[in-house]
Amino acid sequence: MALHKRIRIFRLNVPRWLLIVIACLIAVYVLVEINIKPVLMGLSEARVRAAAITTMSDAVLDTLDSDMKYSDLVEVKYDDAGNITMIQANTIVINKVASRAANVAQESIGKLGSVGVGVPLGSILGGQLFSGTGPTIPITVVPAGSVSTQFFSEFTSAGINQTRHRILLELKTRIRVVAPVGSSSVEAVTQVPVAETIIVGKVPDSYVNVDEMDRMLNLLPLK
């Protein structure tokens, strides 16, 4: 009986305003976790990924020489009958372009981390009326790895006995997104056309079916 009385006294001594504050804090926490956090993290990841892709694409364009031609990267060899016997990549130039692009992209993404990315509060609340409005919630961008590069080779038909050959440079990196409600890691990938040309003559299937430049380099000249 005495124990029951002490419990009742304890309950009566707890201020009602404190119970209301605790209930409000719990409600706010649940609201943030269920409604706001997923939206904010989704928008943050999308903004950071888009910013990283733009940064890496600009890095490739800044790296390429304005007068660089397809023939600087790839040489197409023909026999006396006009048949293609070999498509040979210039590994020295290709590796130099890839290395410079990766370094410029890595440096630019590092600068992006110091500037940060913002998400308008209105976009989190939802609806077209408030989208893009309100104060900006700061999002921190932290590079989570180095920028990797890889060249790809793409062949498409360009008409009778003509083939369009495009060389694309793919850049890939991982970035950590830090928002007020949590953090996550996203991958950003982009492919930027570096050079292209129209090849006259039948391109052997042994080249057309190979998309990676490093694999194409290992192909032997056709007999």
Backbone as JSON, one array per atom type, in Angstrom:
{
  "sequence": "MALHKRIRIFRLNVPRWLLIVIACLIAVYVLVEINIKPVLMGLSEARVRAAAITTMSDAVLDTLDSDMKYSDLVEVKYDDAGNITMIQANTIVINKVASRAANVAQESIGKLGSVGVGVPLGSILGGQLFSGTGPTIPITVVPAGSVSTQFFSEFTSAGINQTRHRILLELKTRIRVVAPVGSSSVEAVTQVPVAETIIVGKVPDSYVNVDEMDRMLNLLPLK",
  "N": [[0.83, -1.21, 0.0], [1.91, 1.21, 0.8], [3.89, 1.49, -1.14], [2.36, 1.82, -3.47], [1.22, 4.28, -2.89], [3.46, 5.95, -2.92], [4.12, 5.84, -5.62], [1.92, 7.11, -6.79], [2.22, 9.65, -5.72], [4.61, 10.38, -7.0], [3.81, 10.45, -9.65], [1.97, 12.53, -9.6], [3.6, 14.65, -9.04], [5.02, 15.19, -11.37], [5.43, 17.68, -13.72], [2.87, 18.86, -15.88], [3.45, 20.27, -18.18], [5.95, 19.35, -18.8], [5.48, 16.75, -19.59], [4.03, 17.27, -21.88], [5.97, 18.53, -23.45], [7.8, 16.41, -23.78], [6.18, 14.62, -25.19], [5.76, 16.11, -27.52], [8.37, 16.25, -28.51], [8.84, 13.57, -29.08], [6.92, 13.21, -31.06], [7.87, 14.96, -33.03], [10.31, 13.75, -33.62], [9.45, 11.28, -34.67], [8.08, 12.26, -36.89], [10.15, 13.42, -38.38], [11.8, 11.17, -38.88], [10.1, 9.45, -40.32], [8.77, 10.95, -42.35], [10.22, 13.35, -43.18], [13.04, 12.78, -43.26], [13.52, 10.64, -45.26], [12.74, 12.03, -47.61], [14.4, 14.31, -47.6], [16.98, 13.11, -47.67], [16.8, 11.75, -50.1], [16.47, 13.89, -51.96], [18.87, 15.22, -51.41], [20.83, 13.34, -52.16], [20.25, 13.15, -54.9], [20.79, 15.78, -55.76], [23.51, 16.03, -55.13], [24.63, 13.97, -56.66], [23.99, 14.87, -59.25], [25.44, 17.27, -59.29], [28.04, 16.28, -59.07], [28.26, 14.77, -61.43], [28.03, 16.78, -63.37], [30.32, 18.22, -62.7], [32.38, 16.34, -63.26], [31.97, 15.95, -66.0], [32.51, 18.51, -67.0], [35.18, 18.57, -66.32], [36.33, 16.77, -68.11], [35.87, 18.11, -70.55], [37.38, 20.4, -70.09], [39.86, 19.27, -70.07], [40.37, 18.19, -72.59], [42.04, 18.98, -75.59], [41.32, 21.7, -77.74], [41.8, 21.32, -80.41], [41.95, 18.6, -80.72], [41.67, 15.59, -82.49], [39.86, 12.77, -83.91], [41.67, 11.11, -85.15], [43.89, 11.49, -83.61], [43.58, 9.82, -81.5], [42.81, 7.3, -82.42], [43.76, 5.03, -84.99], [42.85, 4.02, -88.16], [43.41, 1.33, -90.24], [43.82, 0.25, -93.61], [43.7, -2.28, -96.2], [45.09, -2.94, -99.5], [42.83, -3.31, -100.99], [40.96, -1.75, -99.84], [39.74, -2.68, -97.59], [39.11, -2.8, -94.09], [41.71, -3.46, -91.96], [42.75, -3.1, -89.46], [42.09, -1.51, -86.37], [43.52, 0.7, -84.47], [44.34, 1.89, -81.29], [45.74, 4.84, -79.86], [47.58, 4.44, -77.28], [49.18, 5.99, -75.59], [48.32, 8.68, -75.82], [45.63, 8.33, -75.11], [45.77, 7.33, -72.46], [46.95, 9.54, -71.28], [44.98, 11.52, -71.56], [42.93, 10.37, -70.01], [44.14, 10.29, -67.46], [44.63, 13.02, -66.91], [42.01, 14.02, -66.96], [40.87, 12.64, -64.8], [42.35, 13.67, -62.65], [41.69, 16.43, -62.74], [38.93, 16.26, -62.35], [38.82, 15.1, -59.79], [39.97, 17.11, -58.23], [38.11, 19.16, -58.67], [35.77, 18.08, -57.55], [36.59, 17.97, -54.94], [36.66, 20.71, -54.37], [33.97, 21.2, -54.62], [33.05, 19.99, -52.34], [33.88, 21.77, -50.35], [32.33, 23.97, -50.88], [29.71, 23.02, -50.84], [26.27, 21.81, -51.08], [22.94, 22.88, -51.51], [19.56, 22.34, -50.35], [16.36, 23.45, -50.95], [13.96, 24.29, -48.44], [11.25, 24.23, -49.05], [11.07, 22.29, -51.04], [11.3, 19.96, -49.65], [8.99, 19.83, -48.14], [7.1, 19.22, -50.0], [4.82, 19.25, -52.83], [3.88, 21.38, -55.57], [3.61, 24.09, -55.21], [5.34, 25.07, -53.19], [7.78, 24.13, -53.99], [11.24, 24.41, -54.4], [11.42, 26.75, -52.97], [11.88, 28.82, -50.01], [14.1, 28.73, -47.09], [17.49, 27.55, -47.47], [18.67, 24.31, -46.9], [21.71, 23.27, -45.73], [23.93, 20.97, -47.32], [26.53, 18.76, -46.89], [29.28, 17.78, -48.87], [31.36, 15.09, -49.26], [34.19, 13.73, -50.65], [34.44, 10.28, -51.25], [36.17, 8.56, -52.38], [38.61, 7.98, -55.01], [38.53, 9.33, -58.37], [37.73, 7.22, -60.95], [38.6, 6.16, -64.26], [37.61, 5.11, -67.54], [37.83, 4.08, -70.88], [35.47, 3.76, -73.53], [34.34, 2.14, -76.49], [32.23, 2.75, -79.2], [30.23, 1.52, -81.73], [28.11, 2.36, -84.38], [25.64, 2.06, -86.96], [25.89, 4.11, -89.83], [24.86, 4.41, -92.3], [24.94, 3.08, -95.69], [27.52, 0.85, -95.89], [28.94, 2.37, -94.09], [30.14, 3.38, -90.91], [29.63, 4.74, -87.75], [31.97, 5.65, -85.42], [32.41, 6.09, -82.08], [34.22, 7.43, -79.36], [34.18, 7.18, -75.96], [34.64, 8.57, -72.74], [34.46, 7.3, -69.59], [33.73, 8.36, -66.34], [33.9, 7.7, -62.9], [32.9, 7.84, -59.51], [32.69, 7.83, -55.89], [30.71, 9.45, -53.45], [30.24, 10.95, -50.31], [27.34, 11.9, -48.67], [26.32, 14.3, -46.44], [23.83, 15.2, -44.39], [21.64, 17.22, -42.27], [19.96, 15.35, -41.06], [21.04, 12.86, -41.38], [23.34, 10.6, -43.09], [24.76, 9.37, -46.17], [26.05, 7.3, -48.85], [26.77, 7.86, -52.23], [26.96, 6.91, -55.7], [28.44, 8.33, -58.52], [28.27, 8.48, -61.96], [29.37, 9.11, -65.24], [29.39, 9.4, -68.8], [31.33, 10.74, -71.29], [31.46, 11.93, -74.56], [34.4, 11.76, -76.44], [35.65, 11.72, -78.93], [34.73, 11.26, -82.38], [34.02, 9.62, -85.51], [33.26, 8.95, -88.99], [33.54, 5.87, -90.37], [34.46, 4.58, -93.41], [33.68, 1.7, -95.12], [33.48, -1.83, -94.4], [33.27, -2.67, -91.06], [34.85, -5.09, -89.21], [33.18, -7.68, -87.29], [34.58, -8.43, -85.05], [35.59, -6.13, -83.99], [33.37, -4.45, -83.7], [31.83, -5.71, -81.75], [33.19, -5.3, -79.44], [33.38, -3.24, -76.72], [34.96, -1.99, -74.81], [37.85, -0.02, -74.64], [40.37, -0.92, -73.79], [40.2, -3.64, -74.2], [39.88, -3.66, -76.92], [42.34, -2.88, -77.74], [43.83, -5.14, -77.53], [43.22, -6.71, -79.66], [44.16, -8.52, -82.53], [45.6, -7.63, -85.74], [43.48, -8.11, -88.58], [43.57, -10.87, -90.79]],
  "CA": [[0.0, 0.0, 0.0], [2.82, 2.36, 0.87], [4.56, 1.61, -2.44], [1.37, 2.37, -4.4], [1.06, 5.69, -2.56], [4.64, 6.68, -3.38], [4.04, 5.95, -7.08], [0.93, 8.13, -7.09], [2.82, 10.95, -5.39], [5.59, 10.69, -8.04], [3.09, 10.83, -10.86], [1.34, 13.83, -9.4], [4.62, 15.69, -8.97], [5.58, 15.45, -12.7], [4.71, 18.8, -14.35], [2.16, 18.51, -17.11], [4.12, 20.88, -19.33], [7.08, 18.51, -19.16], [4.93, 15.62, -20.34], [3.67, 17.78, -23.21], [7.22, 18.74, -24.19], [8.33, 15.09, -24.16], [5.31, 14.09, -26.24], [6.04, 16.87, -28.74], [9.68, 15.84, -29.02], [8.67, 12.24, -29.68], [6.17, 13.4, -32.31], [8.77, 15.58, -34.02], [11.29, 12.72, -34.01], [8.77, 10.33, -35.56], [7.79, 12.98, -38.14], [11.4, 13.56, -39.13], [12.27, 9.87, -39.32], [9.18, 8.81, -41.27], [8.37, 11.81, -43.47], [11.2, 14.33, -43.66], [14.36, 12.2, -43.53], [13.63, 10.0, -46.59], [12.64, 13.04, -48.68], [15.61, 15.13, -47.57], [18.12, 12.32, -48.12], [16.63, 11.5, -51.52], [16.79, 15.12, -52.67], [20.29, 15.51, -51.22], [21.6, 12.42, -53.01], [20.04, 13.53, -56.3], [21.51, 17.04, -56.03], [24.96, 15.79, -55.07], [24.97, 13.17, -57.83], [23.93, 15.75, -60.43], [26.56, 18.21, -59.22], [29.27, 15.53, -59.34], [28.27, 14.42, -62.85], [28.35, 18.01, -64.09], [31.72, 18.54, -62.42], [33.24, 15.41, -63.99], [31.83, 16.23, -67.43], [33.27, 19.73, -67.26], [36.61, 18.25, -66.2], [36.75, 16.17, -69.39], [35.89, 19.16, -71.56], [38.53, 21.27, -69.79], [41.1, 18.52, -70.3], [40.57, 17.94, -74.02], [42.53, 20.08, -76.42], [40.28, 22.13, -78.68], [42.12, 20.83, -81.75], [42.12, 17.15, -80.7], [40.87, 14.92, -83.5], [39.7, 11.32, -83.78], [42.91, 10.47, -85.6], [44.89, 11.58, -82.54], [43.31, 8.74, -80.55], [42.63, 6.0, -83.09], [44.2, 4.94, -86.38], [42.19, 2.96, -88.93], [44.29, 0.9, -91.33], [43.15, -0.46, -94.7], [44.57, -2.99, -97.13], [45.06, -2.38, -100.85], [41.47, -3.42, -101.53], [40.09, -0.83, -99.11], [39.13, -3.34, -96.43], [39.71, -2.44, -92.8], [42.52, -4.54, -91.41], [43.15, -2.85, -88.08], [41.71, -0.27, -85.7], [44.54, 0.74, -83.42], [44.23, 3.04, -80.41], [46.98, 5.45, -79.4], [47.5, 4.25, -75.82], [49.87, 7.07, -74.89], [47.41, 9.84, -75.78], [44.42, 7.94, -74.38], [46.08, 7.29, -71.03], [47.21, 10.91, -70.83], [43.68, 12.19, -71.44], [42.22, 9.79, -68.86], [44.8, 10.71, -66.23], [44.38, 14.45, -66.69], [40.59, 14.2, -66.65], [40.64, 12.14, -63.44], [42.93, 14.62, -61.7], [40.89, 17.66, -62.73], [37.63, 15.93, -61.74], [39.02, 14.9, -58.35], [40.18, 18.43, -57.63], [36.85, 19.92, -58.73], [34.85, 17.51, -56.57], [37.07, 18.43, -53.64], [36.18, 22.09, -54.19], [32.52, 21.11, -54.42], [32.84, 19.66, -50.93], [34.07, 22.95, -49.51], [31.22, 24.88, -51.14], [28.49, 22.37, -50.38], [25.08, 21.82, -51.92], [21.77, 23.23, -50.71], [18.23, 21.85, -50.72], [15.34, 24.37, -50.42], [13.03, 23.69, -47.48], [9.97, 24.0, -49.71], [11.12, 21.05, -51.81], [11.14, 18.85, -48.71], [7.6, 19.8, -47.69], [6.31, 18.62, -51.06], [3.87, 20.11, -53.53], [4.45, 22.28, -56.58], [3.54, 25.49, -54.78], [6.5, 25.45, -52.37], [8.99, 23.52, -54.52], [12.33, 25.33, -54.72], [11.33, 27.98, -52.19], [12.22, 28.72, -48.6], [15.52, 28.72, -46.74], [18.25, 26.42, -47.99], [19.28, 23.41, -45.92], [23.05, 22.95, -46.24], [24.33, 19.58, -47.46], [27.98, 18.64, -47.02], [29.73, 16.79, -49.85], [32.68, 14.58, -48.88], [34.67, 12.69, -51.57], [34.65, 9.01, -50.55], [37.09, 7.75, -53.17], [39.2, 8.66, -56.15], [37.79, 9.25, -59.63], [38.27, 6.21, -61.87], [38.27, 6.44, -65.66], [37.67, 3.99, -68.48], [37.38, 4.42, -72.22], [34.57, 2.83, -74.21], [34.27, 2.29, -77.93], [30.85, 2.5, -79.61], [30.04, 1.48, -83.18], [26.71, 2.39, -84.83], [25.5, 2.2, -88.41], [25.71, 5.49, -90.29], [24.49, 4.36, -93.71], [25.46, 1.94, -96.45], [28.98, 0.67, -95.82], [29.51, 3.42, -93.24], [29.97, 3.11, -89.48], [30.04, 5.82, -86.84], [32.76, 5.16, -84.28], [32.53, 7.1, -81.02], [35.05, 7.1, -78.2], [33.62, 7.82, -74.78], [35.4, 8.44, -71.5], [33.58, 7.15, -68.43], [34.29, 8.73, -65.05], [33.09, 7.15, -61.82], [33.41, 8.13, -58.17], [31.73, 7.72, -54.79], [30.67, 10.67, -52.66], [29.46, 10.84, -49.08], [26.4, 13.0, -48.49], [26.07, 14.52, -45.01], [22.71, 16.12, -44.18], [21.33, 17.37, -40.84], [19.19, 14.22, -40.52], [21.73, 11.6, -41.63], [24.37, 10.59, -44.13], [24.72, 8.21, -47.06], [27.08, 7.3, -49.89], [26.19, 7.73, -53.57], [27.89, 6.74, -56.8], [28.19, 9.21, -59.66], [28.88, 7.95, -63.18], [29.02, 9.84, -66.46], [30.15, 9.08, -70.0], [31.48, 11.95, -72.1], [32.07, 11.67, -75.87], [35.71, 12.38, -76.6], [35.89, 11.9, -80.36], [33.96, 10.35, -83.23], [34.25, 9.75, -86.95], [32.54, 8.02, -89.86], [34.48, 4.96, -91.02], [33.95, 4.05, -94.67], [34.13, 0.32, -95.26], [32.89, -2.75, -93.43], [34.03, -2.87, -89.83], [34.68, -6.49, -88.79], [32.44, -7.89, -86.05], [35.5, -8.57, -83.92], [35.75, -4.8, -83.42], [32.07, -3.89, -83.35], [31.32, -6.36, -80.55], [34.04, -4.97, -78.3], [33.08, -1.86, -76.36], [36.0, -1.4, -73.96], [39.03, 0.31, -75.43], [41.52, -1.73, -73.42], [40.04, -4.93, -74.86], [40.07, -3.44, -78.35], [43.78, -2.75, -77.99], [44.43, -6.47, -77.54], [42.84, -7.42, -80.86], [45.22, -8.62, -83.54], [45.17, -7.23, -87.07], [42.78, -9.16, -89.31], [44.3, -11.4, -91.94]],
  "C": [[0.86, 1.25, 0.0], [3.52, 2.59, -0.46], [3.62, 2.23, -3.46], [1.19, 3.87, -4.16], [2.24, 6.51, -3.05], [4.61, 6.88, -4.9], [3.06, 7.03, -7.49], [1.47, 9.52, -6.81], [3.81, 11.36, -6.48], [4.9, 11.15, -9.33], [2.47, 12.21, -10.74], [2.35, 14.97, -9.41], [5.26, 16.0, -10.33], [4.78, 16.57, -13.35], [4.07, 18.38, -15.66], [2.86, 19.08, -18.33], [5.31, 20.04, -19.79], [6.62, 17.3, -19.97], [4.57, 16.05, -21.76], [4.91, 17.98, -24.07], [7.79, 17.41, -24.67], [7.5, 14.49, -25.29], [5.56, 14.79, -27.57], [7.37, 16.46, -29.36], [9.6, 14.47, -29.69], [7.94, 12.35, -31.02], [7.04, 13.98, -33.41], [9.78, 14.55, -34.52], [10.67, 11.73, -35.0], [8.48, 10.98, -36.91], [9.03, 13.09, -39.01], [11.84, 12.23, -39.7], [11.4, 9.28, -40.43], [8.95, 9.66, -42.51], [9.5, 12.66, -44.04], [12.52, 13.69, -44.07], [14.44, 11.53, -44.9], [13.6, 11.01, -47.73], [13.91, 13.86, -48.75], [16.82, 14.36, -48.09], [18.01, 12.03, -49.62], [16.96, 12.71, -52.37], [18.28, 15.44, -52.58], [21.14, 14.63, -52.12], [21.46, 12.79, -54.48], [20.82, 14.79, -56.65], [23.02, 16.81, -56.07], [25.4, 14.98, -56.28], [24.99, 14.03, -59.09], [25.1, 16.73, -60.46], [27.87, 17.51, -59.54], [29.38, 15.17, -60.81], [28.63, 15.64, -63.69], [29.82, 18.37, -63.92], [32.66, 17.65, -63.21], [33.16, 15.64, -65.49], [32.6, 17.48, -67.82], [34.77, 19.47, -67.2], [37.13, 17.64, -67.49], [36.86, 17.23, -70.47], [37.06, 20.12, -71.34], [39.85, 20.59, -70.13], [41.41, 18.39, -71.79], [41.1, 19.19, -74.72], [41.47, 20.42, -77.46], [40.54, 21.6, -80.09], [42.33, 19.32, -81.79], [41.15, 16.5, -81.68], [40.78, 13.43, -83.21], [41.0, 10.61, -84.12], [44.03, 10.57, -84.57], [44.76, 10.41, -81.56], [43.29, 7.36, -81.19], [43.1, 6.09, -84.53], [43.5, 3.75, -87.04], [43.07, 2.62, -90.12], [43.51, 0.05, -92.33], [44.18, -1.25, -95.5], [44.43, -2.36, -98.52], [43.67, -2.4, -101.47], [40.49, -2.51, -100.82], [39.37, -1.45, -97.94], [39.86, -2.95, -95.15], [40.46, -3.65, -92.25], [42.85, -4.34, -89.94], [42.59, -1.52, -87.6], [42.56, -0.19, -84.44], [44.42, 2.03, -82.61], [45.61, 3.53, -80.0], [46.97, 5.45, -77.87], [48.14, 5.4, -75.05], [48.95, 8.27, -74.73], [46.18, 9.52, -74.94], [44.67, 7.92, -72.88], [46.35, 8.68, -70.47], [45.9, 11.67, -70.63], [42.93, 11.68, -70.21], [42.82, 10.25, -67.54], [44.52, 12.17, -65.91], [42.93, 14.71, -66.3], [40.28, 13.75, -65.23], [41.17, 13.12, -62.4], [42.11, 15.9, -61.59], [39.54, 17.41, -62.06], [37.76, 15.77, -60.23], [39.2, 16.23, -57.63], [38.89, 19.24, -57.6], [35.83, 19.39, -57.72], [35.27, 17.89, -55.16], [36.63, 19.85, -53.35], [34.67, 22.11, -53.97], [32.2, 20.78, -52.97], [32.99, 20.85, -50.03], [32.94, 23.95, -49.69], [29.91, 24.31, -50.61], [27.35, 22.5, -51.38], [23.88, 22.1, -51.02], [20.48, 22.64, -51.26], [17.19, 22.81, -50.13], [14.35, 23.64, -49.52], [11.69, 23.37, -48.13], [9.92, 22.71, -50.51], [10.91, 19.84, -50.92], [9.69, 18.7, -48.29], [6.68, 19.2, -48.74], [5.34, 19.61, -51.68], [4.56, 21.06, -54.48], [4.52, 23.72, -56.11], [4.8, 25.93, -54.05], [7.82, 24.9, -52.91], [10.02, 24.58, -54.91], [12.32, 26.62, -53.95], [11.76, 27.73, -50.75], [13.71, 28.73, -48.35], [16.2, 27.44, -47.21], [18.87, 25.61, -46.85], [20.64, 22.98, -46.46], [23.33, 21.45, -46.24], [25.83, 19.53, -47.69], [28.33, 17.51, -47.98], [31.16, 16.38, -49.49], [33.1, 13.51, -49.88], [35.0, 11.41, -50.8], [35.59, 8.08, -51.31], [37.62, 8.54, -54.34], [38.32, 8.47, -57.39], [38.48, 8.22, -60.53], [37.79, 6.51, -63.28], [38.39, 5.17, -66.49], [37.13, 4.45, -69.83], [36.47, 3.33, -72.78], [34.52, 3.17, -75.69], [32.88, 1.89, -78.4], [30.75, 2.58, -81.13], [28.55, 1.47, -83.49], [26.67, 2.6, -86.33], [25.22, 3.65, -88.78], [25.32, 5.54, -91.76], [25.09, 3.14, -94.38], [26.98, 1.95, -96.41], [29.67, 1.78, -95.03], [29.18, 3.13, -91.77], [30.46, 4.31, -88.68], [30.76, 5.19, -85.64], [32.93, 6.3, -83.28], [33.41, 6.55, -79.9], [34.53, 7.89, -77.02], [34.51, 7.56, -73.57], [34.42, 8.4, -70.34], [34.34, 7.52, -67.17], [33.34, 8.26, -63.96], [33.74, 7.49, -60.48], [32.31, 7.91, -57.15], [31.86, 8.96, -53.91], [29.8, 10.43, -51.43], [28.62, 12.1, -48.9], [26.08, 13.12, -47.0], [25.01, 15.6, -44.88], [22.42, 16.23, -42.68], [20.62, 16.16, -40.23], [19.88, 12.88, -40.75], [22.77, 11.73, -42.71], [24.22, 9.32, -44.96], [25.84, 8.35, -48.09], [26.41, 7.06, -51.24], [27.3, 7.56, -54.59], [27.48, 7.65, -57.95], [28.97, 8.68, -60.86], [28.44, 8.8, -64.37], [29.92, 9.38, -67.6], [30.15, 10.31, -70.91], [32.1, 11.57, -73.45], [33.37, 12.46, -76.03], [35.99, 12.66, -78.08], [35.0, 10.93, -81.12], [34.28, 10.62, -84.69], [33.36, 8.77, -87.69], [33.58, 7.18, -90.59], [33.81, 4.4, -92.27], [34.54, 2.67, -94.89], [33.51, -0.54, -94.18], [33.82, -2.92, -92.24], [33.8, -4.3, -89.36], [33.97, -6.6, -87.44], [33.36, -8.0, -84.84], [35.81, -7.23, -83.28], [34.42, -4.26, -82.91], [31.56, -4.44, -82.03], [32.17, -6.11, -79.32], [33.82, -3.51, -77.96], [34.19, -1.21, -75.55], [37.27, -1.21, -74.76], [40.21, -0.58, -75.09], [41.43, -3.13, -74.01], [40.28, -4.79, -76.35], [41.56, -3.37, -78.68], [44.44, -4.11, -78.12], [44.09, -7.26, -78.8], [43.98, -7.4, -81.87], [44.71, -8.12, -84.88], [44.52, -8.4, -87.8], [43.6, -9.58, -90.51], [43.41, -11.35, -93.18]]
}
